[in-house]
């Protein structure tokens, strides 16, 4: 802990030149009006400027699966607006911002005059090109074809200011060149919590996998023949990091704890699974201690993800007779231990009750209109200590993702061996006390239906690796892009379902055989004096019914079924909704910009 305080104090001292040090120091941007004569002269100058380009997430990653089949939200999101209908370039107006690119290109144009060694210059140029590649990855994922700009635009640069969209293939080639330069020149070991060679390699490999699978499964691009080169690059980059990076999966032999520990730890700096972390220290650099992912505060996890986890013996959950009507307690019995380290499980004890109406103690599902009844504990610091909550470290880039990227790329290529599985997927499974995956694994009919477009002679492995990826990376912000690159956006139309209830009456939610809640018909009234169960706890009462009725909870069949959170999820139009329009105002300013894919 002492090292953390010292490092953060040094960072804050340096960053005071750019602004005050606070929770959002990584999001601060540099002043591009810096006097070129008096800046970019030393390594310190370059480092300060690079620090201003950092724009990584914080605790928000734990809610970034919202509006996927993992989780949803009662708040507004862009994809919800699009799927609701009548979206246009006039109403979908985000994402066409180029300020960050100008700052990056400004740096790359001027950093060469620094009086430092050539290897140091290459390191800093690599960092600048890494951030440019990162910037353009987001643009390609959103718009596909975009103008490529590699200089800091000035007044009068009309050739750039009125540029056309460059083809995706051209822009992606430039992205790969920037990533490649960064991978070759950024130093492997620098300050904790900053971008180094391994961060570059991981993001480079992530994008190569994204682009390879996107080209493979999106025929509208007409780039399918080039998918293999990106998949080969993804597996090669991941393999390099696995062989040379010195990382390992955090595993102390406690399968019911080790996975979850990564997401509510106060000190991840020396954890060998963390490739890039956001490290906080109380009263030096405070984390956001508001655990908005727990409780009914817009965001909520879904039953669809619960059903994806395997049984403890490695068998498919969907192979269990009557699994569709399993109660909340039954759902958690004999399951992959990662489920109970991600979702609040029957018998879980709540300590920090500020976000939960029922207060601390034995956790009982809080039901409410438009919420699933499930609650998330991944990333939730369940403690009364404000200091501990302020200290919560965020594992932004985990080595686990590298292993998943490697396995998926090789399976898509049809080249995955048992030895490959043992050095990748099975390290994750062994941490959780799960049986190893084998190359001869069977096909789960549910997964086969969900991903019916898979093309690989190792289709069974592709399906199971997708499951493993979903489970291991749940609520870390990967799911939306995964659905997009696999061309399965129609899964966003699935009903947002919560807990299943067999009918009216009393229900045990904690697994002790004692009832905790009572479901009443819509025509009933909640009693003024509530009955207590045999443990002396007051029962919780809810009136249930269908959408449109004046009740507290909606159930799919009225008096029974799954908790319903939204009546209509809308439509998903393909390929149009895999992309976003250029904002209408920008097209009016530059008539060389043309909309694509029906926008």
PECOR-V659183 format. One record per run of one state. SS is the DSSP state (~ for helix, > for strand, _ for the rest). FROM is the first residue (numbers start at 1). TO is the last residue. If there is no record, write none. Layout:
# PECOR-V659183
{{SS | FROM | TO} {SS | FROM | TO}}
This chain:
# PECOR-V659183
{{_ | 1 | 1} {~ | 2 | 15} {_ | 16 | 24} {~ | 25 | 27} {_ | 28 | 42} {~ | 43 | 51} {_ | 52 | 58} {~ | 59 | 63} {_ | 64 | 65} {> | 66 | 66} {_ | 67 | 70} {> | 71 | 73} {_ | 74 | 77} {~ | 78 | 83} {_ | 84 | 98} {~ | 99 | 113} {_ | 114 | 117} {~ | 118 | 143} {_ | 144 | 145} {> | 146 | 146} {_ | 147 | 157} {~ | 158 | 161} {_ | 162 | 165} {> | 166 | 166} {_ | 167 | 167} {~ | 168 | 185} {_ | 186 | 196} {~ | 197 | 217} {_ | 218 | 218} {~ | 219 | 221} {_ | 222 | 223} {~ | 224 | 244} {_ | 245 | 257} {~ | 258 | 261} {_ | 262 | 273} {> | 274 | 278} {_ | 279 | 280} {> | 281 | 281} {_ | 282 | 284} {> | 285 | 285} {_ | 286 | 298} {> | 299 | 301} {_ | 302 | 302} {~ | 303 | 306} {_ | 307 | 310} {> | 311 | 311} {_ | 312 | 316} {~ | 317 | 319} {_ | 320 | 322} {~ | 323 | 325} {_ | 326 | 327} {~ | 328 | 331} {_ | 332 | 334} {> | 335 | 335} {_ | 336 | 338} {~ | 339 | 341} {_ | 342 | 342} {> | 343 | 343} {_ | 344 | 348} {> | 349 | 350} {_ | 351 | 360} {> | 361 | 362} {_ | 363 | 375} {> | 376 | 376} {_ | 377 | 385} {~ | 386 | 390} {_ | 391 | 393} {> | 394 | 398} {~ | 399 | 413} {_ | 414 | 417} {~ | 418 | 422} {_ | 423 | 424} {~ | 425 | 431} {_ | 432 | 444} {~ | 445 | 450} {_ | 451 | 458} {~ | 459 | 472} {_ | 473 | 478} {~ | 479 | 485} {_ | 486 | 488} {~ | 489 | 493} {_ | 494 | 496} {> | 497 | 501} {_ | 502 | 504} {> | 505 | 507} {_ | 508 | 516} {> | 517 | 520} {_ | 521 | 531} {> | 532 | 532} {_ | 533 | 537} {> | 538 | 538} {_ | 539 | 539} {> | 540 | 545} {_ | 546 | 552} {> | 553 | 555} {_ | 556 | 560} {> | 561 | 564} {_ | 565 | 575} {~ | 576 | 578} {_ | 579 | 583} {~ | 584 | 589} {_ | 590 | 599}}
